[in-house]
Structure formats: C-alpha cells, structure tokens
Amino acid sequence: MARFVQEARAAIAGDDERPESSVRAAASVDLLSLATTTAGAVFLLSVLRLAWVSDDAFITIRSVEHLLAGEGFGPNPGVRVQAFTSALWALLCVPLRWMTGDPYGTLVLAGLLCSLVLTVLLGRGLRPLGWRAPIVLSFLAASTSFVEFSTSGLENSLTHLLAAAFCLERLRRGNRPTVTMFALAGALFLTRFDLALLAAPSVVIALVASPRDALRRAVAPAGAVGAWLAFATLYYGFPQPNTALAKLNVVLPWASKLGRGFEYALDIAARDPLVVLVFVLASALVLRRGVSRPARGLQLGAVSYFAYLTIIGGDFMSGRFFTAIYLVSVLVLVEVCGELLAAPRVAVAVAVPLGLAAALVFFGEGGAPKRTECHVPITGVVNERACYAEHTALAHNLASAKWRTHGYLADFKKALAREQNGVVAFELVGMAAYGGDRKVHIVERFALSDPLLARIRVSPEGRWRAGHFLRELPAGYLRSLRMGENHLKDPCIRALYDDLDLITRGPLWSKERLAAIWRLNTERGVCTP
C-alpha cells in the first residue's frame, strides 16, 4: 500500500519525483533500445559497405528479364529451363527488376531489403527478451561471411530472413504446430530445396507433439509448395531446378566427396572462425538437460544441414552455405544462455568483443575493393567476393555500371564473333551473357542452364572442384541447335534431345510434350556416354 501511495504521489508531482526503481527501469530500457539500434545500424552499414554481386546471380536475373520481355522464364530466350536454384528469390526479383529497370540494381536492392527486414524482425522479435536483440545483431555483424552474403545477388539474404522468422516462431510457440511455422518451412524449401533439412527436425517435433493439429495447419502451406512443384513440372518439365542435376548428376567416390566436404568446413574455420565456434558451442549446449525441444530441434536442423554439405562435397564459394547454419546457431545459443545474458554486465561483456569483431569486418580489406586475381587453391574453394569486388562491388557501381567492364563480357563477345546462327558455346552464362544480344542462345558447358548437358552423367578425374563439372559437347549438338534438327550421334543422347526439345520448346499442353515429361521423370532421365 505504501509503495502504491509513493508511486501515485510521484505521478502527480511529475517525473522528478519518480521512485528510484522506476528511474532505473526507464534508464535500462533506454540503454537497451540504444544498444539494439546501434547493433542493427552497424550490421546494416557493414552490409551496405560490403555490398556486391556474384557472377552466378546474373543467371537468375537473366531469366527474370526474359520473363518480363515475354520470352519465357529461362536464361535463353524461348527455352523453358529452370536455371535458377531459388524459385522464391527469382519471383522476388521480378517486381524489383520491373521497377528498377536495371539487373545489377535489382540484385543489390533485393539483398539490402531482405537484410533490412531481417534487422527489424530480430530487433522487434527479441526486444521483450532483454539483451538478446543487440547480442544477436552483434553476432551477425561480426561474421565476415554472413555480412558478405547478405547481398551477393544470391538467395542467402532471403534465406537469412526466413530462417530467422522460422526460429523465432518455434522458440515463441514451443512445441505447438502453427500455420506460420509450416508456411515458413515451405518458404525455406522453395528458396532452396536443401533448406528443408534446416526445418525438418522442428516440423517432425511439432507433428509428434500434436499430429491432428499439425496436419490440419499444414494443408495450406503444403498446397502452396505443391502448386509451385506442379507449375515447375508442367512448365519446365521437371520439379527440381536444372542446376541440381548439373551439380549432382556426377559419379564420384564417397571418400572423395567427404574429403572435399571437410575441406569446405576447414576453409570456413580458417576464414571466419566465429562461425565454427558458435556452431560447435550451440550444438554442444543443446545436449544439456533442461534445454527446450524447439531449441534442440532447430540446432538439429543446423547439424543436419552441415552433414548434408559435407556428404555432397561442400561448395566452391567460401562460407556461402554456412551463413544459415550460423544464424540458426546464434539464435539457439542466445536462447540456451538466455538467463545468463539477462544480466546487463554479462551482456556487455559479450557484446564488447563482438563489437570489436564487427569493427574489423567493417573496416577490413573486404570493404575497399581493389584489383585482384581470383586464385583458385587446390581445394577449389575461393573467396568469391574478392574475385568479383573489383567490378561488382556497390562502391564501384554507384556512378557507372562497372560490372559491364568485366572480362567475361569481352570474352563472350569474342566467342560470339566466331559463331553463327545465334548459338554459341561458352563456359559461363552469368555476366558474360550481357556481352551479347539477348537473342543469343548460350550452350553453357558447366550445364547450369543447359538441360541436355545436365542430364549427361560425368565422372571427373583427379582434383575436381565442387559445382564446376565441365561437359564435353556431344557430337552434333551445336549443329542440332543451329539447324533445328536432331544431328546427334549417340542413341541415348539423341533420344534425350528429342524429348527435351519437346519439353523446353514445344506447345505446353500437347500430348507429345506431356508424354515426354512423363518419360524423363519416370523412366530415363539421364545418359552415360
């Protein structure tokens, strides 16, 4: 009663006579808001300063440009091939490309917008939980890989946003299944099929906890995913992206793939050790008693994704596929250590070194693009931003489109001058494609955008590089494309060409085309030369 009277008098007298506890609480809230705003600003400024675009990102935007021009949703005009890995990212780029009118600007803007929404989501979603928001944002700003791939023109920034929303939903709702949880899991799947591994353990836990409710609430999200897969099958002829076949339709010993997978993990440990430290620490701490099932499920998803990366042989872009693992691990780590971080002194003790690490990221060499050569080590893993920053960093493209001066475009022009009938064989189909007319048909020998080459199984010899499996052109392939007739010699490839020509160029609803789709999805989808 006495405390009530004291607070009432303070309210009548004004702020100057408020109880000391209320003053301390208000000061603490103001300090927390300031810390969250500062951490968010540092993260966003770092993303902006290190903004760049990867060569592979131009494959997606080329498909978007053809769609807007009424020439099909693929990298070559009039040919239906899903050369982009992320359906959701490609669809996000469509309105942005229409508004900006610029391929480079679209890719950078999409990454910056997703990173901005991610910052707001984490700041608001974690605000009721004390000091977790500024600590999480500080962790993100302290990782070079996470900051660099928050742009890049690839789907990473969208993955970050969806993964964060999924984690917050699971941690907030506990074991209960929700429509939002299933919708976010479906969105992750449509961003990259393999991201289903991040969400799968959490979804299974929700299904086991309440099977009927889970199935009922999963209907609409599952329907949305099914709608895209049905569209992709009817339009492109296949539910999976062509890039998946190009990278996975390869015969390699398990030991060789595992070795490359471990090399990919060792590379991130050397380049960005904070990522590995957080992942290992979070994975160990969730094994303790008393840790909630949602937290364990989320970290199990991160571990599953890590195992998958190792099994398939990793990737050639250093850190690219560890950013989602890092984000989930940060949120799980902060959740498990929530009581400890509630003390302001402990929070400050954690935030200060993270702030110093973030400063190193912000002021590091990566922020000032300079002339470099893309040296590929024996592992095949490279710092992708360092390879392209000289031409594709935002800092170099504000005044003029320097990315159009990259050597890939000049090399493509030379190759185009030697070819005929609008068909040219080239190793790349990203920026290089902008070195010629959009009407040119590019036969890309890494097969990311070529449906026939992607379905010819290869067996690399020696030291192979993840994601880079160069195909030999079958005899008669270029002539077939130029003449519009089948001049291929190998019987299997010849039959495959006929079906693919129907699927990628024929009338959408013809019986022959639908029969070809059925054949290649159920009977014989690949050839071995």
Secondary structure, 3 states (H helix, E strand, C coil): CHHHHHHHHHHHHCHHHCCHHHHHHHHHHHHHHHHHHHHHHHHHHHHHHCCCECCCHHHHHHHHHHHHCCCCCCCCCCCCCCCCCCHHHHHHHHHHHHHHCCHHHHHHHHHHHHHHHHHHHHHHHCHHHCCHHHHHHHHHHCCHHHHHCCCECCCHHHHHHHHHHHHHHHHHHCCCCCHHHHHHHHHHHHHCHHHHHHHHHHHHHHHHHCHHHHHHHHHHHHHHHHHHHHHHHHHCCCCCCHHHHHHHCECCCHHHHHHHHHHHHHHHHHHCHHHHHHHHHHHHHCCCCCCCHHHHHHHHHHHHHHHHHHHHCCCCECCHHHHHHHHHHHHHHHHHCHHHHCCHHHHHHHHHHHHHHHHHHHHCHHHCCCCCCCCCCCCCCECHHHHHHHHHCHHHHCCCCHHHHCHHHHHHHHHHHHCECCEEEECCCCHHHHHCCCCCEEEECCCCCCHHHHCECECCCCCCECCECCCCCCCCHHHHHHHCCCCCCCHHHHHHHHHHHHHHHCCCCCHHHHHHHHHHHHCCCCECC
